């Protein structure tokens, strides 16, 4: 029986041992090269995105303090309720675009679904308000 440089790892896979020189050449051919310009570009983009997320988080905390302040001040409900809803809507939009990465490319379908959901939710709220206070469905 002739001596070969092949052996079986399992019954289906045959592995051939390769010399050190050939292995090194194969790895050099497929190894990604370090690109300093690309690294610096990616680092700047990640830093900018992190800065935007921290700023957005601070704005959302500030909006929450405003909401708590309006409620704690005991302002009229007719003024506080619409402002609270507006502040909550602004916070939802900020969370979608900065924490759920909707500002990036490739999220078109997700944006359509979210806009459709917001439209349906607002439709239900408007209809509930109409039936409760403005309409008289039982007469």
N, C-alpha and C positions, 0 to 999 in steps of 0.2 A: 504494500500500500504506500503510495507516494505521500510525502509530507506536504501539506498545503497550509496556507495561512488563513484558512476558513474554519470556523467552528459554529456550532448551532447554539443560540441562546435559548430558544425554545424549539419545539418541533416544527414550527412554521417559519421562523425568522433565521436567516443565515447572515452572519456578520463576518466581514473580512477585515482582518487587522491591517492597518495602514501604517507605513513607516512614519517616523517623526517629521521628516522633511515634507512629505506629501500632506500630512495633516496640517502642518503650519501653513502651507500654501493655500490649502482649502479655506482655512479660517481667515487668512488675510484677504482672500478674494471676496468673502461674504461679510466681513466685519464692517459695520457702519463706521465711517470716519467722523471724528469729532469736528464739528463746524462751530468755531467760536462766534461768528457773526450770528448764526441761527440761535445759538445758546443765549446770547445777549438779547436778541429780539424776543425770544420766548420769555426770558426772565422779565423784561420790561412789560410785556403784555400781562403776565401773571401778577406782577406788582400793581399794575394799573387796575386790573380786575379786582384784586383784593382791596385796594384803596376804595373802589366804588362800592364794594360790599360793606365795608366798615362805615363809610359815609351814609349809605342807605340805612344800615342798622341804626345809626345815631339819629337819623331823621325819623325813623319809625318810633324810636323811644321818645323822642321829643313830641311827636303827635300823640302818643299814649299819655304823656304828662299833660298835654293840653286837654285831652278828653277827661282825665281824672280831675283836673283843675276846674273845668266847667261844671262837672257834676258836684264837686265838693263846694263850689261857690254858691250852689243853690239857685242857679239861673233858671229862668222859665223853661218848662218842658218844650214849649213850641219852638224855642230857639235851640235848645241843647240837642234834641233828638235829630233834626236834620243835619246839624253839624257833626254829630257822632257818626251818623251814617256816611257822610261825606269823608270824614277822616278814616273810617274803616275801609271804604272803597279805595282811597288813595293807598292805604297800607297793603291791601290785596294786590293792587297793580304793581307796587314796588316789590312785593315778594315774588310775584310771577316773573318779573323781568330781571331781577338781580339775584335772587336766591334759587329760583328754578331755571335759571339760564335761558329764559325765553328771548333774551336780546341777541342770542347767538343764531347763526344760520342753521337750517335743518330742522326747525321746530314748527314748520308751517301747519302740519296736521294737528299738533297739540294746541296751537293757537286757535285754530278753527273750532276745535272741540270746546275749549275754554270760553271762547266768545259765544258759542251756541248755548253753553250752560248758563252763562251770565244772562243772556237774553231770555232764556226760559225762566230762570229764577226771578228776574225782574217782572216778567209777564205774570207769574203767579202772585207776586207781591202786589202788583197793581190791581189785579183782579180781586184779590182778597180784600184790599182796601176799598175797592169799589163796592163789593158786595156787603161789606161790613158797615161802612159809613155813608156812602153816597147813594147806592142803589137800594131798591126795596124789592128784593126778589120774591117775597112771599105774598105780595098784594096783587 
